[in-house]
Amino acid sequence: MINIVLVSHGELGAALIQAAEMIAGHSDGVYSVPLLPGESPEAYGEKLSVALEPIEGDGILILIDLFGGTPYNVAAREALKERVECVTGANLPMLLEVLMSRDETPLSDLAAAATVAGQESVRNLGEMLAGRG
């Protein structure tokens, strides 16, 4: 099983997990590592390392809330390791896609599927309803 780790500013990751569980039920191997107010990048990096260390399985997909923020900068170091992929722009459709696909999809393909699901879920509803998009 590929494990999913959400890294985010505050409790966004935990909230996404909770929302996904409302839709798809509980899933094992899903974790949140929040950056808390006042936490230094160094302390956050240590917290993420400690959280990742005991995780076993077929790999780790790290979903990151925001490209360029502290969670991104810290998680990017993890992406250099084997069996770790990182995708930014974490959202609920992305999380649901990876939860439903992770048992039969290789890690690199799962990261690609997460990216597509996240991008395809962004829509301008006004344009859609007006027939402009």
C-alpha positions, 0 to 999 in steps of 0.5 A: 500500500502507498501511504499518503502524507498531507503537509500543510499550513495549520490543520488543513491536511487533517481537515482534508482527511476528515472530509475524505473519510466522510465520503470514502470511509476510513483509510489506513496509511493516511497522515497529516503533518501540520506546520503550526504557528510560530514553528520554525522550518527546522523544527517542522523539518524534524517533525516531518522526518520523525513522522515519515521514519516509521512508515512502511509500504510501497512508498509515500505520496506527500500532498502539499498544500502550497507551492513555495511555502514552508511545508513545500520547502521541507517536503521537497527534501523528502522527494529526493529519496527513493519511494517518495513523490510530492505533489503540490496544490492538495485538495479534496478531489486529489486526495479522494483520487489517490485514496481510491487508486493507491492499491493498484497504481505505482507511486509515480503514476499515482503522483501523476493521477493526483496532479490531474485530479487536482487540476481537473477539479478546479472550475469557474462555476459562473462560466460553466453555468453561463455556457462560456466554459 
